[in-house]
Amino acid sequence: MYRSDRAAGCAAAASTPASSIIKGFLVMASIVASHAFAQDTGPVPADGVYDMLVGTYTGAKSEGIYVYRFDTKTGDATRVSVAKTVNPSYLVVSRDRRHVFAVNELPGDNGPASQRGGISAFGFDPASGQLTFLNKVSSEGNDPCYLSLSPDGKYLLTANYSVAADPGGSFAAFPVQADGQIGNAVLTVHHEAKGPVKGRQDNAHVHSTVFSPDGQYLFAQDLGADKLYSYRYTPDGSRGLFGPTEWRYTDVKPGSGPRHLVFGGDGKFAYLTSEMGGTVTTFAYHDGHLKPLQSLSLTAPGFKGAVGASAIHLSPDGRFLYVSNRGDANEIVIFSVDPSNGHLTLIGRQSSLGKSPREFAIDPTGQWLIVGNQNSDTAYVFRRDVQTGMLEANPKRLEIGSPVDFKLVSPM
């Protein structure tokens, strides 16, 4: 049975029988989607200086979202402002760079399971680097940990990881209003599934929501279910807002725990990190279908210890792929990309110089890689060789409380 939880007052589409066990029913919409787009950093500033927004876990050493001026000529970062908000562990910037959206990752490991997380909206002035709080809504689940904007910018999607079986892992869709505020969720989809690893996969854990390059499909990576669920995005209402595809999902290795997915620039290949397995997998992509081609371990031969594959990003030219691996490894693993078949070749490793490198970013020029060490209250700025893809030693160090996400935006 397929149905969805949604905000009161939204029109419902007919229920659709499905072999996958997903709760949900669809909401109708009448907007027309445009082409999908990646986050646009904006025009290249003449002085090479970008705004760098840093999401954190808040506590004694952090108050929320920090804005820095990042000089791509030197790799230097200067703090400009901070917007106070709780646990903004993942950020997304609107296409026009005038608004920033952040998860409020609650309840966390120590909070009550009944507590729902939040999504906060901010106005953003790129020229001054100032954020202004607009509003906050419930994420309709536990521990929202990822955000993405629909291709037309009309909807904001979040992945609710969930620390509890009730309500369990889900993703939710929120309308983005003209003034940048977020409306209440119009659609919440729960996955009822689990994997073989007790304590980690006792229920669904949606970890990311990623649109296909053509903007017609949404992929929800579920760490608890070992599945990449696929949905059609049809904002014209012909199939509801997000409807399950006929094939429902792509399976991955049991117990591997899929986390983040990224598509190559030509849209032919996609790459997945599996957190628990400590792997990166290459898929061929065509019209909503993902076909596994290759899976590589992130750890060195003979490595003994915990692993935790996390973030995954391609270099601006698409020639290199970078993956962060936490646990006891705490490093950035570097691969070259074969454009003819999408296959990866391991070419290097770089210690993150701290504990738990959850997220990182490569600046628009491709000259720098910035990684945050969540459990060391540090971030490092590595100079990157654009020809070889390797990271140079002796990076610049930033003191930031629990840094976990980075977004770069042109101030122009």
Residue, then its C-alpha position, 0 to 999 in steps of 0.5 A: m500500500y502506498r500512502s503519505d502523511r501530509a499537511a492538513g488542507c492539501a488535496a490528495a491523489a488516489s492511493t496506488p498499490a505497491s510491492s514496497i512497504i511505504k506509507g504515504f499518499l500524494v499531494m497534487a500540485s500545478i507548477v511546471a518544473s524547469h530543468a534541474f540544476a546544481q547549486d550555483t555559486g554565482p558569478v566569479p568575483a573579480d577579487g576571487v573572494y567568496d562567502m563560505l557558509v559553515g553549518t555546525y552542531t551547536g554547543a559550548k563552541s558553536e552558536g549556529i551558521y558561520v559566514y566567512r570570506f574565503d579568498t581563493k587566491t590565498g586560501d585564507a578565511t575571515r569570519v564575518s558573521v554568525a546566525k544563531t540556530v540549533n544544530p544547522s548540520y546541513l545547508v542549502v542555498s537558493r539559486d538566486r543566493r538570496h536565501v539559505f535553508a538549514v536543518n535543525e538536527l533534533p533530537g539527536d542522540n540524547g534527546p527524547a524520541s518524541q521531539r521532531g527536528g526543524i527546518s529554518a529559513f534565512g534571508f541572505d545578503p551575499a554582499s555583506g555576508q549577513l543572515t536574517f532569520l525568516n521562519k522555522v517549521s517542523s521537519e515532520g521527523n527525527d534528525p533531519c540531516y540533508l536538504s535539496l531544492s527541487p529543480d524549479g526551486k519551488y520545494l525544499l526536500t529534507a531527509n529525516y534520519s530518525v533515531a526512533a522507530d516511531p515515526g521512522g526514517s522519512f523524507a518530506a517536501f516543503p513549499v518555498q514561498a516567494d519571500g524565502q519562508i518555508g511552508n509546512a510540509v505538504l508531503t511526508v513519505h515513510h519507508e517501512a524497512k530494516g536491514p541486517v545490522k542490529g542497532r543500526q538498521d532496526n528501521a528506516h534511516v533516510h540519509s539523503t534526497v538527490f534529484s536526477p540530472d534531468g530533474q525528473y526523479l528523486f532518489a532517497q538513500d535509506l541507510g536502514a533499508d539498504k535501498l536507493y528509493s526512486y520517485r518521479y517528480t511530477p509537479d504538474g499533478s499528473r502523478g502527484l508530487f512524488g510518486p514511486t517508480e514502477w521498479r521502486y528502488t535499487d538494492v545495495k549490499p545488505g548491511s552496507g548502509p547507503r548514505h550520499l549520492v552524487f551524479g557526474g556532470d554528463g549525467k551518465f554515472a552516479y556515485l554512492t557512499s555506503e557509510m557502514g560498508g566503507t565503500v564507494t559504488t559507481f552506477a550507470y544512470h539512464d532514465g531513472h534507473l541505476k545499474p551498479l558497475q563497480s564498488l571499491s573499499l575506502t580503507a587501505p589493505g590491512f586496515k583495522g578499525a571502525v569506518g564511516a563513509s560520509a561525504i562525496h564530491l566531484s572536482p569542478d572539472g569532474r576528473f576526480l572524486y573525493v570521499s570522506n571516511r570517518g571512524d578510525a580512518n579520518e581521511i579524504v580518499i581520492f579517486s580519478v574518474d574514467p569518463s568513458n565508463g565512470h570507473l574509479t581508480l584510487i590515487g591517494r589519501q589525505s588525513s583530515l588531521g582531526k576526528s570525524p570529517r563529516e563534510f567537505a567542499i571544493d571551492p569553485t576554482g578547484q584549488w582548495l578543499i575545505v574539510g571540517n573535523q566534527n569531533s576536533d572543532t577544526a577545519y583545514v583548507f588544503r591546497r589542491d593540485v588541479q592537474t593531479g587531484m592530490l592534496e598538498a600537505n601543510p593546510k591552513r587551520l580554522e578553529i570552528g566548533s563542530p563544523v559539519d557542512f560548507k557552502l561557497v557563494s559568490p558575494m556579487 
